[in-house]
Amino acid sequence: MKLLSLIPIVALVLAANILTGCESNEGPAEKAGEKIDNAIEQTGEKIDSAVEETGEEIEEAGDKLREKTQ
């Protein structure tokens, strides 16, 4: 096997080690960042839900108003 054919394999192994090493060595900043990300995601989901519910209530109110004015 030629040396040049080993380069992609070695690069792949090194990249895999670096990526898995980063995930297992989370420091306090990374953990705090994850907590913030989760909180933002949950808040966004709650806002989306509230907007959807409000839209449905407005639509129902509009339907009732149309029924009364016909």
Secondary structure, DSSP 4 states (H G I P E B T S, - for coil): --HHHHHHHHHHHHHHHHHHHHHH---HHHHHHHHHHHHHHHHHHHHHHHHHHHHHHHHHHHHHHHHHH-
